[in-house]
Amino acid sequence: AESPIKTITQFDMNIVDSLGLLKVDFLGLATLTIMARACNLIHKRHGESLHLGNIPTDDPQTYELLGRGETAGVFQVEGSGMRRWLMEMKPKELANVIAMVALFRPGPMDFIPGYIRRMHGEEVIEYRHPKLEPIFKETFGYPVYQEQLMFAAMELAGYSAPEADDLRKAIAKKIKGKLQKHRQKFIDGAVKNGISEDTASDIFEDWREFARYGFNKSHAVDYGVIAVQTAYLKTHYTVEYMTALLSVVKNDTSKVAFYVADCRRMGIPVGAPDI
């Protein structure tokens, strides 16, 4: 078949980006196939019309399942490490799961125990300046998302949105020349807004460390939503969800064995192949 791609370029992605052209990465996700198959089965067996746009993310029973660590087959959260933290966290809402997706990586993982303590009111949250509280309150004072840094630069130092994005890139990629320019720009802007030079300097130095653990919130939200939606399907339509899951991983014997064992744990009989 003739390829739909008519033009290609050998320009480096960063050059294309700096020219102002749109750069998009497309990734396939087998989980979306699992969800689609599960929703088709649910419609056939129960008459319910579920799809990506209407699977609830605010169902208390779903969060109870996550808090029990019964996450085999649930997107992004079925590993033993993630299960352990979810059981300690006892998530109550989507924001908790989104934060866990962002934090469960080398580096930011160090913040998970503190995040959980603060979430449960067991640790005092402190901010270097009161204006930081509305921005970092959702993550209990921890700078988890790159977008938080951007909002803080706009709020504290009068950055425009493109300038804040340039700061994000400079910090994330540790571009020394840009960092020095932004440091002075941030301090000058913050002082104009009534923040002391020392406080502004301390905040910026905190952000230098941000490169080690900052995560893109929109990416974390996408994955967090799918994690909660797959947990919802497993909670309320267990047979249909596990059937769809097994149909997609059928060629991976270790995964089949793992999910069949989980079905049996839940009292769901799994028959042998019928040819």
NORNORTA-V614689 format. One record per helix or strand of 3 or more residues. SS is the DSSP state (H for helix, E for strand). FROM is the first residue (numbers start at 0). TO is the last residue. Records with the same first field share a line. If there is no record, write none. Layout:
SS=FROM-TO  FROM-TO
This chain:
H=12-17  29-45  59-67  79-88  93-102  107-118  129-138  145-156  160-171  175-191  196-209  216-235  237-247  252-264
